[in-house]
Amino acid sequence: MNTNAVYLAAPRETILITLPDGRTFEGPLGAQVSEFIKVAYPNVEVPIVGALVNGKLRELTYPLQQDSIVDPLDISQSDGLRIYRRSLTFLLVAVTYALFPEAEIFVDHSLPFGGYYCEVRGRAPFTEEELETIMAEMQRRVAADTPILREEVPLNEALTIFEARHEQDKLTIFRGRSRKKKTYLRLYSLDGYRDYFHGYMTPSTGYLRYFRLLRWEDGFVLQFPQRHLPTQLLEPQHNRQLLTVFREYGDWLHLLGVECVGELNQAVAQGQIRKVILVSEALHEHRIVNIAQQVWERRDRVRLVLIAGPSSSGKTTFSKRLAVQMLAHGMRPYALEMDHYFVNREDTPKDEHGEFDFEALEAVDLKLFNQHLGALLRGEEVQMPKFNFYTGMREPGAVVRLEPDQVILVEGIHGLNPRLVYSLPNRAIFRIYVSALTQLNLDRHNRVPTTDSRLIRRIVRDARTRGYTAMDTLARWESVRRGEKRNIFPYQENADVMFNSALVYELSMLKLFAEPLLLQVDPYSRQWVEAKRLLTFLQWFETVDINLTPENSILREFIGDLALEEFHWD
């Protein structure tokens, strides 16, 4: 019998789904994804909060109209964790509004142990007792499994809701949406509280089992699990330097009058973006001058400056700008390239998949690196190595002898790891952590993730300097992130100083380059889910003329025409 002919001959009343493990389930036409998930995965400990349906990201409430391949997403996966965090934030905001309507909650930035640092405006910070009250009510709603409903609302109606709550940041960005002929807005509602969130939600509150609220500095933390431990909450850690950097950047945003994307777009529309760019760059330069001053003040003992940070944080341009300021202070930096100290490729350690792990500390010849550091600082002549990336072998490089007043400058991912340099006392080393710690959010409840800003930077730079497609970069990103979590983030508090390379206007500039690259990603590939998410996110930003970016800007490391490209200080 020709099965296909039977299906074509009569309307079907049921559909089949196929899961990654090969199991198939049959159900009624139009059934939601969640109905299949509940049957296929009963009593799971790690919440399944979304799914890929035929390769496209969907909410669990998505109705299935055809046979489909369904790949469940839990909170150990990046897309699943985003849905979980977003839904948990909505629960927090809705409960707080019900209990303390005068309190305005601003989701400020993320924390390394898994959580959002939140500020309270419109009233005094919450006390321990008030936070316990909010958390108890959140837990009660989780136990009640309260539905989270999605609705398409006319834009004017949504604006009326935000205006009644005096949410100027939302009004600013969504009024801009009306200029783009968008007549509706997708809102979510929870027990009558309606709000906008950028991205998908869980169907109800019952999925949000793992969280807690903690009193923190002048605000509080909404804590949630991390991907590698999806059912646990880590022990909170006070990252003093990181918090200081975020506060400094918040002060910068306030000074610029740009504390959300809507205000950035207003600056573009009103012709004020040049001023925003110049002040942003001046604040960067002021901070670099300050760091050079700190190194100069320790010039009697500091002989080595180590610069570390995650991918696409702008370490290379920062190093060169710091070198310029060190020269201006009368110091003579010498750049030592750590990449030339790679072990021969055949000696490179391998990861759990049997692949070469070039980001492992053991991929560096630590013994030779420390021997050369000591010899250089003693004024001895040293035959430097030169790593041939084509053959995977070290070769003889230049012969170098330093002058007594020279300071060695090293940039690399392991700069903050205490195992990197064991031949010098700590007092002889000045460590700098560089990262793009974005704090400009869409609005008070919708964050711009720091990781997304760095990913967009990398997509643009990889295409320009390495010929990689956006699909190539997206495919590698997960591996890059694993390396950062293992080799960089655990050591960031070892830094003597942190530098935030984020620029308030950068996504408006990077959008020009990133959008065409992302649109070339194969729509049938796994990377398309991420590409589509980034494209949707970039739609919120008005574009800016590339010529407004100063030639020595850190942003030039990614978009090109870097004035410091040929700068040498040795």
N, C-alpha and C positions, 0 to 999 in steps of 0.2 A: 504494500500500500504506500502511495506517495503521501507522506505525512504533511508535507508543505501544502499540498493541494487541499487537504482537509482543513487546515488552518485558514486558507484563503477562501474556502467555500462558505464558511459561516463565521459570524462574529464570535470572538473569544470572550469568555467571561472570567477567565483566570490568566495569571501570568506566572512565569518561573523566574526565580533569581538564582544566581550561581555565586557562591562564596569563594574566597581565596583557597580554602582547603578542598575545594571540589564538591562540597555538598550543594544540593539544590533543594529549593523549597517552592511550593506552589501556594498561591493565595489569590484572593479576588482582585480583579482589575481595579486600580485606583487605591489599593491599600498603601498606607504609609510605610516608609522604610522601617520605622520603629517597630511596626507590628512583626515584621520578619526577624528583626534583630532580637526582640524579646524571646521569640521561639528558638532561634538558633543559638543564642548565648544567654541562657538563664542564669541569674545569680552571679554575674561577673563581679569581681572585686574592683577591677579598674574600669571606671565608667566609659562606655561607648557613647560618644556624644555627637557623632556625625558620620558621614560615609562618602566614599567616592562611588558614584553611580555612573557606570559606563565611562569612567575616567573624569567625571565632573564632580566637584565638591557640592554636596547637598546637605540640607538640614534633615534631621530624622523625620520631620513632618512632611517631607517631600512625597507626593503621591506617585506611585509607579503606574505608568500607562503601557508599558511594554516589557518583554523579557529583558532582564538586565543583569549585568555583572556588578555585584555590590561588594565593596571593600570597606569594612567597618573601620572607623577611626576612634581610638581611645585617647586618653590624655598622656600616653607615653609617646605620642606622635605630635609633631609640631602643629599641624592643622587642628587636631583634636584639642590640644592644650589651649590654643587661641580661643576656640569656642568655649571651653570651660572657663577661662579667665574672664572673658567678656560677659558670660552669663552670670558669673559670680559677682562681677562689678555691678551689673544691673540689679541683682538681688540686694546688694549693699545699699545702692542709691535709693531703691524703692522703699526699703525698710527704714532707712534714715529719714527719708522725707515723711513717712507716716508717723515716726516717733518724735522727730525734731525738725519740723518744717522750716524753721528759721535757719538751719545749718545748710551751707553750700559746700558740697564735697567736690574737691578737685583732685583727680588722680594725677599725681605729679611725675613720678618716675619709678622704675623697677629697682629691685634690690637683689643682690647676688644669691641670697638664700631662698629665693622664691617668694615674691610678694610685691605689692605696690605700696609705695609711700604716698599717703594721702594727706591733704591739708583740709582744714575746716575753716571756712570764712563765714562771716555774717554773725558769728558768736564766738565765745571762748572755745579753746580746744576741748574735746571730749575728755571727761574724767575716766578713770578705770571703771567706775560703776556704770557710767553711761555706755561705755564700750561693751561691757558685759550684757547690758540690757539689749543693745543692738544685736550682738551675737546670738543671744538667746532667741530673739525673734526671728533671726535668719535661720537658725536651726529648726525652729518650730515650722517655718514655711517649707524647709527641705523635707521634714517629716510628713507634712501635709501634701507634698508633691504638687504644689500649686502650678497651674498651667502658665506658660509664657506664650502669649499670643502675638502673632505677627499680622500687621494690617498695612494696607496702602492708604495713606492719608493725603488729601489735597494739601499742597504746600502752605497755603494761607492758613489752613486750620492748624497745621503743625507750628507755624510761626506764632499763632495766637497762644498756643500752649506754652511755648518758650518765653513769650513776652510776659505772660501771667506769672511765671516763676522768676522773672528778671534775669534770664540766662542770656546775657548780651553776647557772649562768645558764640553760642549757637545761632542767635539771630544774625550775627555778622556773616558767618560762613554760609548759612542757608539762604539769606537774601541774595547772595552772589549766585546761588544755584538758580534762582528765578531768572537771572539775566541769561542763563544758558538754556532757557525754555524748558526747564524741568518743572512739571506742574504737580508732582506728588513727592511724597517722602515715605520711606518704609519705617514705621515705628513699631516698637514692641511694647506690650502692656503686661503688667503684673499687678493683680488685685486693683486694677483701675489706674495705676500709675503708668503714664506713657512717656517714652523717651526714644531718642535715636541712638543706635549703636552701629558702628561701621563693621559689618560682618554678621555671620550667622550665630544663632543661639541654640541652646538645648530646648527641647519641647516643654520642659517643666523644671521646677526647682529640685525635684527628687534626685537629679543627677549630681548635685553639687554637695557631696558629702564631706569633702576634705577642705577645711579652711579654719582660720581663726583670726581674731583681731587683737592687735598688740599696741599698747601705748608706745609711741616712738618720737623722741625729740619733741617738736612743737605740734606734731600731728599724730598719725597712727598708721599702722601697716595692715593691709588686707593680705594675709599670707595664704598661699596655695601650694600644692606640690610642684616639684620639678619633674621633667620627663623621665629621668633615669630612676626616680623613686616616686611613681605616680600615686601611691596611696599613703605617703608619709609627708610630714611637715618637718623640715630641717630645723636644727637649733639656730635661732636668730643670732646674727653676728653684727656688731657695730662696726661698719666700715667708715671710720671717721673721715678719712681723706676723700673718699668717694662722695660722702654727703656734703662735704665742704665744696667740692667741685660743682655738684648739682646746684647748691645754693648760689654759688658765684654766677653760674650760667643763668639761673632764675633772675638774679639781680640785673644781668646784662639784658635779658628780654624785657624786663620792666623799664630799664633805661631807654631801650629802643622803642618802647611802646608797641611791641609785637609779642604778645604772649599766647597767641593761638594762630592757626592758619588763616582764619578769616581776616585778622588784622594784618597779616603778611600780604594777603591778596588786596586788601585796601590800600596798602602802601604802594603796590604795583599800579593799581587803578588811579591813584591820586598823584602819581609821579614822584613819590617819596622814596622809591626803592634805592636810588643811588645813595641817598643819605644813610639808609639802613645798612647798605653794603659797606660803605666807607667806615662807619662807626664800628660795625662788626669786625672788620679787618684791623682797625685801630686797637680794639680790645684784645685781639689775638696778639698783635705786636707788643702791646703793653705787657701782656702776660709772659711772652718770650723774653723780653728785656728783664723782667723780674726774675725769671729762672736763671738767666745768665748772670745777674747780679748775685744770686745765691751761690752759684758756682765760684764766682770771683771772690766772694767773702771767705770761701774755704780754700783759696788758692795755695795756701801754705801747706796743705795736706792732701787735697784732691788731685789725683793723677789720672783717674779714669772716670769717664762719664758713660753710663750705660742707658740706652734708650730702648724701651720695649713697649709693645702694644699689640692688639689684635689686628687681623687683616683689614686693610683699607682704612686705617686710622690716620694716615698721613704722616707716618714716622719719617719717611725719607725727606719730605719737604721741611718738616719740623726740624730735623737734624741740621739741615743746611741753613735754615733761618737762625737756629740757635748758634751755629758756628759763626755767622755774621755778627751776631751780638757779642759773642765771646771775643772776637777780634776787636770789636769796638771797645771792649773793656780792657784791652791790652793782653789778652790770652791768645795762645797759638794752638788751636785744636788740630789733631791729626786723625783722619778717618781710617779706622781699621775695619775692613769688611769681614764679618763673621762667616759669610757664605764660602769664603776661600778655605775655611777650616773644616769643611765637610770631610768625613772619612771617605775613602774610595767606595764607590757604589756597592761593590760586592760585600763590603763590611757594614753596610747600612742596616740597622735593626729593622725587623719586620713587625707589622701590626698583627692583630688577631685574625685578619683575613689572609695573611701570608704576603701582603704587599709591603714594599719598602715604605718605612715611616720616616720621611725626611724631616718631620717636625719634632721628632723625639730628641731629647737632649743628647742622647748617645750617638746621634747622627753627626755630632760635632766632635772633632779630635780634641778633647778637653786638655789632655796632657800637653800637646803641642801648643795649643792656644795659650795656656798659662805659662809655659816656658818662654814663648815669644813676648808675652806681656812683661814678664820680669826682665828679660834681656833688653827690651826697648826702653823701659823705665830706668835701667841702669846705664843707658847711653851706649849700649853695645850695638854693633852692626848685626843685622838680622836678614837672612834670606827669606823673604816672605813667600808663602804658598800662593798658587793661583789655581783655582778649581776649574777644570775643563768640563762644562756641563754636557758636552757632546759625548766625550769618552767616559765620563764618570770617574775621572782620575785627577789627583792633585799633580800639579806641575810646578817647577821652580818659577817664582815671580821676581819682583824687583828686590834689590838690596836696599835696606832702610836703616838709617841711624837718626834718632831723635835728638833734638837740642834739649838742654836741661829744663827749659821753661815750657815745653810742649805738653799738652794734655791729650790723652788718647780718647777718642769719641767712637763708641761702638753702638750700632743699631741692629737689633735682632729680636726675635720673639722670646729668647731665653734670658734677656737682660736682667730680669728681676729674680731669677732662680738662684738661690745662694750657692748651688752646686756649680754654676758656670765658672765663677772666679774664686778659686780657693788659695791662690798664691799671694793675694794682697789683703791687708787688713781692711775692715769695713770703713774705717775713717778715711781711707784713700779713694773710696768709690762714691760717686754721686749717681743715684738711680732715678730715672724719670719714666713715668708711665704715661703713654699717649693713647687716647681713645676718643672716638666721636660719640659723646654722650648727649644725644639729642634730648631736648626738653621742650621743644615746641610741639604742642599737641594739636589735634584737630579741634578739640574743644575740651571742656572740663572733665569729660568722662571717656574720651577716645584718645588713646595715646598714639604717638608716632614712635614705634619701637626703634631703639638704637640699632639693633641688628639689621632692620630694614634699610636704614640710611647707609650703613656700611656695605650691605649687599648691592644696593643701587650704585654706590661709588665703584665697587669692584666690577660690576657688569660693564660700566662705561669704560673703565681703565683697561680691562682685559680685552675688550674689542679694539681699543686704540693701540695698545702696545704689544699684544700677543696674538691678535687675530682670532681670539676666541669668540664664539657666538654666545648670546645670552643663555642658550640652552646648555652649552658647555659649562659656563660658570655656575648655573643653577645646579647642575648635576654634581659639581664638586663641592658645593657650599656646605653640605651636611658634614663631609669629612673635615673641612676647614674648621667648622664649629666644634667638632669633637676635639681637634687638636688644641684649639683655644682654651676649652674647658679644662684640658689636662695640663697644658704647658704654660698658660698665661694668667688666667683669672685667679688661680689659687695664690699667686704671688704678688697681686697688684698692691696690696697694703705694705709690701716691702719698699715701695718707692719713697724717696725723699720728697718728691713733688709729683703732682699729676697735672697734665695739660689736656684740656678738652678741646679737640680739634673741630668740633661741630660748628657750623656756621648757620645762622638763622635762615639765610636765604638759599641754602645750597640745593634743596629739593626742587625749588622753582627753576634753578639753573640746570640741574642734572636731568630734569624731565625732558628737555629738548633732545638729549642724547639717548636716554634710557628707553623712551617709548618706542622709537622705531626698532630698537634691538629686541625688545620684549615681544613686539608684534610679529617678529620672525620665528618665534618659538613654535614648534610643531604642535598644533592644537590637539593632536591625538597622543602626545607624549605625556609622561608623568610630570614633566617640568612645566607643562602648560597650566596646571592648577596654581602653581606659585607665580608664574608670569601673569596670569589673569588677576590674581590678588594684588600684585604690585601695580599693574595698569589701572585697576579700579581705584587704588589708593592715590596714585599720582594725579588722577582727574581732579582732585580737590585743589591742586596748586596751579596758580596762574604762572605762566612762563616769564622769564627775565632775559634780557639781551645779554648774550655771553660776553660782549665787549665791556660790560660794566665790572667784570671780575678782574681785580688787580693782577698783574703778571706774577707777583710773588705769593699769591694766595695759595693756601694748602689745597684749595679746590682745583687749582691748575694741575696738580699731580694726577688728576683723574680726567679732566676735560682737555688738557693739552696746553701747548704754548707756555711752558713753564720758564720764567726768567732765570731761575736758578739751575736749569737743566745742566748747564756746562760749568757750574760753579765748583771750584776746587779750593780747599783751604790748606792742603798739605804741600 
